[in-house]
Amino acid sequence: MGLPFIGVGFLYSGGYFTQRITGDGRQDAFYSKIKFDEVPTTAARNSNGEEVIVKVDLSGRAVYAKIWKVQVGRIRSS
């Protein structure tokens, strides 16, 4: 249908795993670090070409998050 959807989530450089179930029914987890230069991600940029970083005050401290664009599917965002 070619509909332009936007999703919001977390992208962790580590913490994702592939699992395999062994012959005796145990789960083996294989962790691998994401190599951002090998996945369809680019830093989101504002109209001045600067990377977008947001600040959120959380329980009395500042938490910063860098915004990334992940390109999946065929629709290109502007």
PyMOL Python script that loads the backbone (N, CA, C, O; Angstrom):
from pymol import cmd

cmd.read_pdbstr("""\
ATOM      1  N   MET A   1       0.817  -1.188   0.000  1.00  0.00           N
ATOM      2  CA  MET A   1       0.000   0.000   0.000  1.00  0.00           C
ATOM      3  C   MET A   1       0.867   1.260   0.000  1.00  0.00           C
ATOM      4  O   MET A   1       0.397   2.326  -0.399  1.00  0.00           O
ATOM      5  N   GLY A   2       2.107   1.159   0.435  1.00  0.00           N
ATOM      6  CA  GLY A   2       2.995   2.318   0.407  1.00  0.00           C
ATOM      7  C   GLY A   2       2.635   3.407   1.396  1.00  0.00           C
ATOM      8  O   GLY A   2       2.874   4.583   1.120  1.00  0.00           O
ATOM      9  N   LEU A   3       2.073   3.059   2.533  1.00  0.00           N
ATOM     10  CA  LEU A   3       1.674   4.061   3.522  1.00  0.00           C
ATOM     11  C   LEU A   3       2.878   4.482   4.356  1.00  0.00           C
ATOM     12  O   LEU A   3       3.650   3.625   4.785  1.00  0.00           O
ATOM     13  N   PRO A   4       3.058   5.779   4.597  1.00  0.00           N
ATOM     14  CA  PRO A   4       4.202   6.264   5.375  1.00  0.00           C
ATOM     15  C   PRO A   4       3.930   6.210   6.883  1.00  0.00           C
ATOM     16  O   PRO A   4       3.273   7.103   7.418  1.00  0.00           O
ATOM     17  N   PHE A   5       4.415   5.199   7.559  1.00  0.00           N
ATOM     18  CA  PHE A   5       4.232   5.060   9.005  1.00  0.00           C
ATOM     19  C   PHE A   5       5.483   5.511   9.743  1.00  0.00           C
ATOM     20  O   PHE A   5       6.592   5.442   9.213  1.00  0.00           O
ATOM     21  N   ILE A   6       5.292   5.971  10.964  1.00  0.00           N
ATOM     22  CA  ILE A   6       6.401   6.335  11.844  1.00  0.00           C
ATOM     23  C   ILE A   6       6.248   5.529  13.119  1.00  0.00           C
ATOM     24  O   ILE A   6       5.157   5.455  13.683  1.00  0.00           O
ATOM     25  N   GLY A   7       7.332   4.928  13.575  1.00  0.00           N
ATOM     26  CA  GLY A   7       7.329   4.180  14.827  1.00  0.00           C
ATOM     27  C   GLY A   7       8.330   4.797  15.787  1.00  0.00           C
ATOM     28  O   GLY A   7       9.322   5.389  15.360  1.00  0.00           O
ATOM     29  N   VAL A   8       8.080   4.666  17.050  1.00  0.00           N
ATOM     30  CA  VAL A   8       8.979   5.183  18.072  1.00  0.00           C
ATOM     31  C   VAL A   8       9.357   4.028  18.983  1.00  0.00           C
ATOM     32  O   VAL A   8       8.494   3.265  19.417  1.00  0.00           O
ATOM     33  N   GLY A   9      10.632   3.901  19.271  1.00  0.00           N
ATOM     34  CA  GLY A   9      11.088   2.828  20.147  1.00  0.00           C
ATOM     35  C   GLY A   9      12.510   3.090  20.589  1.00  0.00           C
ATOM     36  O   GLY A   9      13.043   4.181  20.391  1.00  0.00           O
ATOM     37  N   PHE A  10      13.114   2.096  21.183  1.00  0.00           N
ATOM     38  CA  PHE A  10      14.489   2.190  21.651  1.00  0.00           C
ATOM     39  C   PHE A  10      15.377   1.353  20.747  1.00  0.00           C
ATOM     40  O   PHE A  10      14.983   0.276  20.299  1.00  0.00           O
ATOM     41  N   LEU A  11      16.572   1.850  20.483  1.00  0.00           N
ATOM     42  CA  LEU A  11      17.556   1.124  19.695  1.00  0.00           C
ATOM     43  C   LEU A  11      18.791   0.964  20.568  1.00  0.00           C
ATOM     44  O   LEU A  11      19.516   1.927  20.819  1.00  0.00           O
ATOM     45  N   TYR A  12      19.021  -0.243  21.020  1.00  0.00           N
ATOM     46  CA  TYR A  12      20.152  -0.523  21.902  1.00  0.00           C
ATOM     47  C   TYR A  12      21.323  -1.046  21.091  1.00  0.00           C
ATOM     48  O   TYR A  12      21.143  -1.853  20.178  1.00  0.00           O
ATOM     49  N   SER A  13      22.531  -0.584  21.424  1.00  0.00           N
ATOM     50  CA  SER A  13      23.704  -1.109  20.727  1.00  0.00           C
ATOM     51  C   SER A  13      24.001  -2.535  21.177  1.00  0.00           C
ATOM     52  O   SER A  13      24.639  -3.297  20.450  1.00  0.00           O
ATOM     53  N   GLY A  14      23.550  -2.890  22.346  1.00  0.00           N
ATOM     54  CA  GLY A  14      23.691  -4.247  22.861  1.00  0.00           C
ATOM     55  C   GLY A  14      22.398  -4.630  23.547  1.00  0.00           C
ATOM     56  O   GLY A  14      21.528  -3.782  23.747  1.00  0.00           O
ATOM     57  N   GLY A  15      22.262  -5.864  23.904  1.00  0.00           N
ATOM     58  CA  GLY A  15      21.058  -6.258  24.616  1.00  0.00           C
ATOM     59  C   GLY A  15      20.110  -7.101  23.803  1.00  0.00           C
ATOM     60  O   GLY A  15      19.203  -7.722  24.357  1.00  0.00           O
ATOM     61  N   TYR A  16      20.300  -7.138  22.491  1.00  0.00           N
ATOM     62  CA  TYR A  16      19.484  -8.012  21.664  1.00  0.00           C
ATOM     63  C   TYR A  16      20.195  -9.351  21.547  1.00  0.00           C
ATOM     64  O   TYR A  16      21.423  -9.416  21.609  1.00  0.00           O
ATOM     65  N   PHE A  17      19.434 -10.404  21.380  1.00  0.00           N
ATOM     66  CA  PHE A  17      20.081 -11.704  21.252  1.00  0.00           C
ATOM     67  C   PHE A  17      19.314 -12.600  20.300  1.00  0.00           C
ATOM     68  O   PHE A  17      18.133 -12.397  20.020  1.00  0.00           O
ATOM     69  N   THR A  18      20.024 -13.584  19.822  1.00  0.00           N
ATOM     70  CA  THR A  18      19.434 -14.659  19.031  1.00  0.00           C
ATOM     71  C   THR A  18      19.411 -15.870  19.935  1.00  0.00           C
ATOM     72  O   THR A  18      20.372 -16.129  20.660  1.00  0.00           O
ATOM     73  N   GLN A  19      18.332 -16.607  19.900  1.00  0.00           N
ATOM     74  CA  GLN A  19      18.260 -17.759  20.790  1.00  0.00           C
ATOM     75  C   GLN A  19      18.237 -19.065  20.012  1.00  0.00           C
ATOM     76  O   GLN A  19      17.836 -19.135  18.851  1.00  0.00           O
ATOM     77  N   ARG A  20      18.682 -20.077  20.703  1.00  0.00           N
ATOM     78  CA  ARG A  20      18.628 -21.434  20.169  1.00  0.00           C
ATOM     79  C   ARG A  20      18.196 -22.334  21.318  1.00  0.00           C
ATOM     80  O   ARG A  20      18.664 -22.174  22.445  1.00  0.00           O
ATOM     81  N   ILE A  21      17.322 -23.260  21.042  1.00  0.00           N
ATOM     82  CA  ILE A  21      16.883 -24.223  22.049  1.00  0.00           C
ATOM     83  C   ILE A  21      17.731 -25.487  21.871  1.00  0.00           C
ATOM     84  O   ILE A  21      17.799 -26.056  20.782  1.00  0.00           O
ATOM     85  N   THR A  22      18.360 -25.904  22.939  1.00  0.00           N
ATOM     86  CA  THR A  22      19.227 -27.077  22.875  1.00  0.00           C
ATOM     87  C   THR A  22      18.386 -28.351  22.852  1.00  0.00           C
ATOM     88  O   THR A  22      17.174 -28.313  23.063  1.00  0.00           O
ATOM     89  N   GLY A  23      19.034 -29.460  22.597  1.00  0.00           N
ATOM     90  CA  GLY A  23      18.345 -30.744  22.542  1.00  0.00           C
ATOM     91  C   GLY A  23      17.641 -31.107  23.837  1.00  0.00           C
ATOM     92  O   GLY A  23      16.636 -31.818  23.816  1.00  0.00           O
ATOM     93  N   ASP A  24      18.157 -30.626  24.970  1.00  0.00           N
ATOM     94  CA  ASP A  24      17.518 -30.935  26.254  1.00  0.00           C
ATOM     95  C   ASP A  24      16.548 -29.832  26.699  1.00  0.00           C
ATOM     96  O   ASP A  24      16.110 -29.813  27.849  1.00  0.00           O
ATOM     97  N   GLY A  25      16.212 -28.900  25.767  1.00  0.00           N
ATOM     98  CA  GLY A  25      15.180 -27.911  26.044  1.00  0.00           C
ATOM     99  C   GLY A  25      15.651 -26.626  26.684  1.00  0.00           C
ATOM    100  O   GLY A  25      14.831 -25.770  27.015  1.00  0.00           O
ATOM    101  N   ARG A  26      16.954 -26.466  26.867  1.00  0.00           N
ATOM    102  CA  ARG A  26      17.464 -25.212  27.437  1.00  0.00           C
ATOM    103  C   ARG A  26      17.597 -24.151  26.352  1.00  0.00           C
ATOM    104  O   ARG A  26      17.793 -24.464  25.177  1.00  0.00           O
ATOM    105  N   GLN A  27      17.488 -22.905  26.760  1.00  0.00           N
ATOM    106  CA  GLN A  27      17.680 -21.791  25.823  1.00  0.00           C
ATOM    107  C   GLN A  27      19.120 -21.321  25.898  1.00  0.00           C
ATOM    108  O   GLN A  27      19.628 -21.037  26.982  1.00  0.00           O
ATOM    109  N   ASP A  28      19.776 -21.237  24.760  1.00  0.00           N
ATOM    110  CA  ASP A  28      21.085 -20.602  24.657  1.00  0.00           C
ATOM    111  C   ASP A  28      20.870 -19.259  23.986  1.00  0.00           C
ATOM    112  O   ASP A  28      20.225 -19.178  22.941  1.00  0.00           O
ATOM    113  N   ALA A  29      21.407 -18.208  24.581  1.00  0.00           N
ATOM    114  CA  ALA A  29      21.273 -16.867  24.031  1.00  0.00           C
ATOM    115  C   ALA A  29      22.629 -16.403  23.516  1.00  0.00           C
ATOM    116  O   ALA A  29      23.644 -16.546  24.198  1.00  0.00           O
ATOM    117  N   PHE A  30      22.637 -15.852  22.319  1.00  0.00           N
ATOM    118  CA  PHE A  30      23.856 -15.354  21.708  1.00  0.00           C
ATOM    119  C   PHE A  30      23.692 -13.853  21.500  1.00  0.00           C
ATOM    120  O   PHE A  30      22.904 -13.406  20.666  1.00  0.00           O
ATOM    121  N   TYR A  31      24.464 -13.075  22.286  1.00  0.00           N
ATOM    122  CA  TYR A  31      24.382 -11.623  22.222  1.00  0.00           C
ATOM    123  C   TYR A  31      25.384 -11.095  21.196  1.00  0.00           C
ATOM    124  O   TYR A  31      26.515 -11.574  21.106  1.00  0.00           O
ATOM    125  N   SER A  32      24.952 -10.117  20.438  1.00  0.00           N
ATOM    126  CA  SER A  32      25.862  -9.475  19.504  1.00  0.00           C
ATOM    127  C   SER A  32      25.604  -7.972  19.527  1.00  0.00           C
ATOM    128  O   SER A  32      24.461  -7.525  19.624  1.00  0.00           O
ATOM    129  N   LYS A  33      26.664  -7.217  19.438  1.00  0.00           N
ATOM    130  CA  LYS A  33      26.554  -5.759  19.453  1.00  0.00           C
ATOM    131  C   LYS A  33      26.166  -5.284  18.054  1.00  0.00           C
ATOM    132  O   LYS A  33      26.705  -5.763  17.056  1.00  0.00           O
ATOM    133  N   ILE A  34      25.233  -4.344  17.990  1.00  0.00           N
ATOM    134  CA  ILE A  34      24.800  -3.801  16.704  1.00  0.00           C
ATOM    135  C   ILE A  34      25.896  -2.892  16.156  1.00  0.00           C
ATOM    136  O   ILE A  34      26.419  -2.034  16.867  1.00  0.00           O
ATOM    137  N   LYS A  35      26.230  -3.087  14.908  1.00  0.00           N
ATOM    138  CA  LYS A  35      27.178  -2.210  14.221  1.00  0.00           C
ATOM    139  C   LYS A  35      26.338  -1.247  13.385  1.00  0.00           C
ATOM    140  O   LYS A  35      25.803  -1.615  12.340  1.00  0.00           O
ATOM    141  N   PHE A  36      26.232  -0.004  13.866  1.00  0.00           N
ATOM    142  CA  PHE A  36      25.328   0.960  13.246  1.00  0.00           C
ATOM    143  C   PHE A  36      25.679   1.251  11.789  1.00  0.00           C
ATOM    144  O   PHE A  36      24.812   1.659  11.017  1.00  0.00           O
ATOM    145  N   ASP A  37      26.942   1.046  11.404  1.00  0.00           N
ATOM    146  CA  ASP A  37      27.297   1.280  10.002  1.00  0.00           C
ATOM    147  C   ASP A  37      26.871   0.125   9.102  1.00  0.00           C
ATOM    148  O   ASP A  37      27.031   0.200   7.884  1.00  0.00           O
ATOM    149  N   GLU A  38      26.326  -0.949   9.691  1.00  0.00           N
ATOM    150  CA  GLU A  38      25.877  -2.104   8.907  1.00  0.00           C
ATOM    151  C   GLU A  38      24.354  -2.255   8.879  1.00  0.00           C
ATOM    152  O   GLU A  38      23.838  -3.199   8.279  1.00  0.00           O
ATOM    153  N   VAL A  39      23.637  -1.341   9.519  1.00  0.00           N
ATOM    154  CA  VAL A  39      22.174  -1.388   9.535  1.00  0.00           C
ATOM    155  C   VAL A  39      21.639  -0.083   8.942  1.00  0.00           C
ATOM    156  O   VAL A  39      22.367   0.909   8.899  1.00  0.00           O
ATOM    157  N   PRO A  40      20.382  -0.062   8.483  1.00  0.00           N
ATOM    158  CA  PRO A  40      19.854   1.127   7.808  1.00  0.00           C
ATOM    159  C   PRO A  40      19.481   2.242   8.776  1.00  0.00           C
ATOM    160  O   PRO A  40      18.317   2.638   8.850  1.00  0.00           O
ATOM    161  N   THR A  41      20.473   2.758   9.527  1.00  0.00           N
ATOM    162  CA  THR A  41      20.227   3.835  10.479  1.00  0.00           C
ATOM    163  C   THR A  41      21.070   5.055  10.118  1.00  0.00           C
ATOM    164  O   THR A  41      22.210   4.924   9.671  1.00  0.00           O
ATOM    165  N   THR A  42      20.509   6.220  10.314  1.00  0.00           N
ATOM    166  CA  THR A  42      21.246   7.475  10.192  1.00  0.00           C
ATOM    167  C   THR A  42      20.775   8.396  11.300  1.00  0.00           C
ATOM    168  O   THR A  42      19.629   8.329  11.744  1.00  0.00           O
ATOM    169  N   ALA A  43      21.671   9.245  11.733  1.00  0.00           N
ATOM    170  CA  ALA A  43      21.296  10.216  12.761  1.00  0.00           C
ATOM    171  C   ALA A  43      20.273  11.182  12.174  1.00  0.00           C
ATOM    172  O   ALA A  43      20.456  11.695  11.070  1.00  0.00           O
ATOM    173  N   ALA A  44      19.196  11.428  12.918  1.00  0.00           N
ATOM    174  CA  ALA A  44      18.197  12.411  12.481  1.00  0.00           C
ATOM    175  C   ALA A  44      18.823  13.797  12.582  1.00  0.00           C
ATOM    176  O   ALA A  44      19.573  14.080  13.516  1.00  0.00           O
ATOM    177  N   ARG A  45      18.516  14.652  11.627  1.00  0.00           N
ATOM    178  CA  ARG A  45      19.081  16.006  11.597  1.00  0.00           C
ATOM    179  C   ARG A  45      17.965  17.039  11.501  1.00  0.00           C
ATOM    180  O   ARG A  45      16.931  16.806  10.874  1.00  0.00           O
ATOM    181  N   ASN A  46      18.198  18.182  12.134  1.00  0.00           N
ATOM    182  CA  ASN A  46      17.212  19.265  12.072  1.00  0.00           C
ATOM    183  C   ASN A  46      17.416  20.070  10.792  1.00  0.00           C
ATOM    184  O   ASN A  46      18.248  19.709   9.960  1.00  0.00           O
ATOM    185  N   SER A  47      16.668  21.150  10.630  1.00  0.00           N
ATOM    186  CA  SER A  47      16.728  21.934   9.396  1.00  0.00           C
ATOM    187  C   SER A  47      18.074  22.630   9.196  1.00  0.00           C
ATOM    188  O   SER A  47      18.384  23.067   8.088  1.00  0.00           O
ATOM    189  N   ASN A  48      18.876  22.735  10.258  1.00  0.00           N
ATOM    190  CA  ASN A  48      20.222  23.316  10.155  1.00  0.00           C
ATOM    191  C   ASN A  48      21.288  22.254   9.900  1.00  0.00           C
ATOM    192  O   ASN A  48      22.474  22.572   9.816  1.00  0.00           O
ATOM    193  N   GLY A  49      20.867  20.984   9.777  1.00  0.00           N
ATOM    194  CA  GLY A  49      21.814  19.911   9.530  1.00  0.00           C
ATOM    195  C   GLY A  49      22.479  19.362  10.781  1.00  0.00           C
ATOM    196  O   GLY A  49      23.393  18.543  10.684  1.00  0.00           O
ATOM    197  N   GLU A  50      22.032  19.802  11.958  1.00  0.00           N
ATOM    198  CA  GLU A  50      22.608  19.332  13.226  1.00  0.00           C
ATOM    199  C   GLU A  50      21.879  18.080  13.691  1.00  0.00           C
ATOM    200  O   GLU A  50      20.673  17.937  13.487  1.00  0.00           O
ATOM    201  N   GLU A  51      22.635  17.164  14.326  1.00  0.00           N
ATOM    202  CA  GLU A  51      22.007  15.957  14.874  1.00  0.00           C
ATOM    203  C   GLU A  51      20.990  16.339  15.942  1.00  0.00           C
ATOM    204  O   GLU A  51      21.199  17.284  16.703  1.00  0.00           O
ATOM    205  N   VAL A  52      19.885  15.595  15.990  1.00  0.00           N
ATOM    206  CA  VAL A  52      18.815  15.886  16.937  1.00  0.00           C
ATOM    207  C   VAL A  52      19.070  15.120  18.231  1.00  0.00           C
ATOM    208  O   VAL A  52      19.159  13.892  18.236  1.00  0.00           O
ATOM    209  N   ILE A  53      19.185  15.862  19.320  1.00  0.00           N
ATOM    210  CA  ILE A  53      19.362  15.289  20.653  1.00  0.00           C
ATOM    211  C   ILE A  53      18.321  15.935  21.551  1.00  0.00           C
ATOM    212  O   ILE A  53      18.187  17.158  21.566  1.00  0.00           O
ATOM    213  N   VAL A  54      17.587  15.128  22.297  1.00  0.00           N
ATOM    214  CA  VAL A  54      16.562  15.661  23.191  1.00  0.00           C
ATOM    215  C   VAL A  54      16.986  15.444  24.642  1.00  0.00           C
ATOM    216  O   VAL A  54      17.692  14.490  24.965  1.00  0.00           O
ATOM    217  N   LYS A  55      16.542  16.343  25.494  1.00  0.00           N
ATOM    218  CA  LYS A  55      16.823  16.263  26.929  1.00  0.00           C
ATOM    219  C   LYS A  55      15.507  16.041  27.657  1.00  0.00           C
ATOM    220  O   LYS A  55      14.525  16.739  27.407  1.00  0.00           O
ATOM    221  N   VAL A  56      15.492  15.068  28.557  1.00  0.00           N
ATOM    222  CA  VAL A  56      14.319  14.780  29.367  1.00  0.00           C
ATOM    223  C   VAL A  56      14.753  14.807  30.827  1.00  0.00           C
ATOM    224  O   VAL A  56      15.714  14.138  31.208  1.00  0.00           O
ATOM    225  N   ASP A  57      14.037  15.587  31.649  1.00  0.00           N
ATOM    226  CA  ASP A  57      14.314  15.587  33.087  1.00  0.00           C
ATOM    227  C   ASP A  57      13.595  14.399  33.710  1.00  0.00           C
ATOM    228  O   ASP A  57      12.376  14.271  33.601  1.00  0.00           O
ATOM    229  N   LEU A  58      14.352  13.543  34.354  1.00  0.00           N
ATOM    230  CA  LEU A  58      13.808  12.309  34.902  1.00  0.00           C
ATOM    231  C   LEU A  58      14.312  12.122  36.328  1.00  0.00           C
ATOM    232  O   LEU A  58      15.501  11.895  36.551  1.00  0.00           O
ATOM    233  N   SER A  59      13.408  12.219  37.277  1.00  0.00           N
ATOM    234  CA  SER A  59      13.747  12.037  38.695  1.00  0.00           C
ATOM    235  C   SER A  59      14.897  12.929  39.142  1.00  0.00           C
ATOM    236  O   SER A  59      15.795  12.488  39.859  1.00  0.00           O
ATOM    237  N   GLY A  60      14.861  14.185  38.714  1.00  0.00           N
ATOM    238  CA  GLY A  60      15.862  15.139  39.161  1.00  0.00           C
ATOM    239  C   GLY A  60      17.177  15.093  38.400  1.00  0.00           C
ATOM    240  O   GLY A  60      18.136  15.750  38.805  1.00  0.00           O
ATOM    241  N   ARG A  61      17.251  14.356  37.335  1.00  0.00           N
ATOM    242  CA  ARG A  61      18.483  14.343  36.547  1.00  0.00           C
ATOM    243  C   ARG A  61      18.141  14.443  35.063  1.00  0.00           C
ATOM    244  O   ARG A  61      17.039  14.103  34.634  1.00  0.00           O
ATOM    245  N   ALA A  62      19.095  14.907  34.313  1.00  0.00           N
ATOM    246  CA  ALA A  62      18.890  15.082  32.877  1.00  0.00           C
ATOM    247  C   ALA A  62      19.295  13.809  32.143  1.00  0.00           C
ATOM    248  O   ALA A  62      20.377  13.266  32.363  1.00  0.00           O
ATOM    249  N   VAL A  63      18.410  13.346  31.271  1.00  0.00           N
ATOM    250  CA  VAL A  63      18.687  12.188  30.420  1.00  0.00           C
ATOM    251  C   VAL A  63      18.639  12.677  28.982  1.00  0.00           C
ATOM    252  O   VAL A  63      17.674  13.320  28.568  1.00  0.00           O
ATOM    253  N   TYR A  64      19.687  12.371  28.220  1.00  0.00           N
ATOM    254  CA  TYR A  64      19.774  12.809  26.832  1.00  0.00           C
ATOM    255  C   TYR A  64      19.592  11.614  25.908  1.00  0.00           C
ATOM    256  O   TYR A  64      20.067  10.514  26.190  1.00  0.00           O
ATOM    257  N   ALA A  65      18.901  11.847  24.807  1.00  0.00           N
ATOM    258  CA  ALA A  65      18.684  10.787  23.819  1.00  0.00           C
ATOM    259  C   ALA A  65      18.968  11.339  22.427  1.00  0.00           C
ATOM    260  O   ALA A  65      18.497  12.414  22.056  1.00  0.00           O
ATOM    261  N   LYS A  66      19.736  10.587  21.681  1.00  0.00           N
ATOM    262  CA  LYS A  66      20.004  10.950  20.286  1.00  0.00           C
ATOM    263  C   LYS A  66      18.938  10.290  19.431  1.00  0.00           C
ATOM    264  O   LYS A  66      18.595   9.127  19.646  1.00  0.00           O
ATOM    265  N   ILE A  67      18.419  11.021  18.472  1.00  0.00           N
ATOM    266  CA  ILE A  67      17.343  10.522  17.620  1.00  0.00           C
ATOM    267  C   ILE A  67      17.952   9.927  16.352  1.00  0.00           C
ATOM    268  O   ILE A  67      18.793  10.542  15.695  1.00  0.00           O
ATOM    269  N   TRP A  68      17.505   8.720  16.030  1.00  0.00           N
ATOM    270  CA  TRP A  68      17.987   7.998  14.851  1.00  0.00           C
ATOM    271  C   TRP A  68      16.832   7.728  13.909  1.00  0.00           C
ATOM    272  O   TRP A  68      15.697   7.537  14.346  1.00  0.00           O
ATOM    273  N   LYS A  69      17.117   7.713  12.630  1.00  0.00           N
ATOM    274  CA  LYS A  69      16.149   7.287  11.624  1.00  0.00           C
ATOM    275  C   LYS A  69      16.552   5.891  11.178  1.00  0.00           C
ATOM    276  O   LYS A  69      17.702   5.650  10.812  1.00  0.00           O
ATOM    277  N   VAL A  70      15.595   4.982  11.214  1.00  0.00           N
ATOM    278  CA  VAL A  70      15.837   3.618  10.752  1.00  0.00           C
ATOM    279  C   VAL A  70      14.975   3.415   9.513  1.00  0.00           C
ATOM    280  O   VAL A  70      13.749   3.506   9.576  1.00  0.00           O
ATOM    281  N   GLN A  71      15.616   3.145   8.404  1.00  0.00           N
ATOM    282  CA  GLN A  71      14.898   2.996   7.140  1.00  0.00           C
ATOM    283  C   GLN A  71      14.537   1.534   6.924  1.00  0.00           C
ATOM    284  O   GLN A  71      15.410   0.686   6.740  1.00  0.00           O
ATOM    285  N   VAL A  72      13.255   1.256   6.948  1.00  0.00           N
ATOM    286  CA  VAL A  72      12.749  -0.095   6.629  1.00  0.00           C
ATOM    287  C   VAL A  72      11.658   0.055   5.594  1.00  0.00           C
ATOM    288  O   VAL A  72      10.948   1.060   5.577  1.00  0.00           O
ATOM    289  N   GLY A  73      11.521  -0.908   4.754  1.00  0.00           N
ATOM    290  CA  GLY A  73      10.500  -0.823   3.723  1.00  0.00           C
ATOM    291  C   GLY A  73      10.937   0.039   2.563  1.00  0.00           C
ATOM    292  O   GLY A  73      12.127   0.272   2.353  1.00  0.00           O
ATOM    293  N   ARG A  74       9.952   0.513   1.807  1.00  0.00           N
ATOM    294  CA  ARG A  74      10.243   1.243   0.578  1.00  0.00           C
ATOM    295  C   ARG A  74       9.972   2.723   0.641  1.00  0.00           C
ATOM    296  O   ARG A  74      10.373   3.452  -0.266  1.00  0.00           O
ATOM    297  N   ILE A  75       9.309   3.197   1.675  1.00  0.00           N
ATOM    298  CA  ILE A  75       8.913   4.598   1.756  1.00  0.00           C
ATOM    299  C   ILE A  75      10.083   5.415   2.321  1.00  0.00           C
ATOM    300  O   ILE A  75      10.653   5.065   3.354  1.00  0.00           O
ATOM    301  N   ARG A  76      10.424   6.486   1.642  1.00  0.00           N
ATOM    302  CA  ARG A  76      11.484   7.378   2.107  1.00  0.00           C
ATOM    303  C   ARG A  76      10.858   8.588   2.783  1.00  0.00           C
ATOM    304  O   ARG A  76       9.911   9.185   2.271  1.00  0.00           O
ATOM    305  N   SER A  77      11.403   8.936   3.940  1.00  0.00           N
ATOM    306  CA  SER A  77      10.921  10.146   4.613  1.00  0.00           C
ATOM    307  C   SER A  77      11.763  11.331   4.150  1.00  0.00           C
ATOM    308  O   SER A  77      12.895  11.164   3.696  1.00  0.00           O
ATOM    309  N   SER A  78      11.208  12.501   4.269  1.00  0.00           N
ATOM    310  CA  SER A  78      11.941  13.690   3.828  1.00  0.00           C
ATOM    311  C   SER A  78      12.709  14.291   4.968  1.00  0.00           C
ATOM    312  O   SER A  78      13.389  15.301   4.790  1.00  0.00           O
TER     313      SER A  78
END
""", "prot")
cmd.dss("prot")
cmd.show_as("cartoon", "prot")
cmd.util.cbc("prot")
cmd.orient("prot")
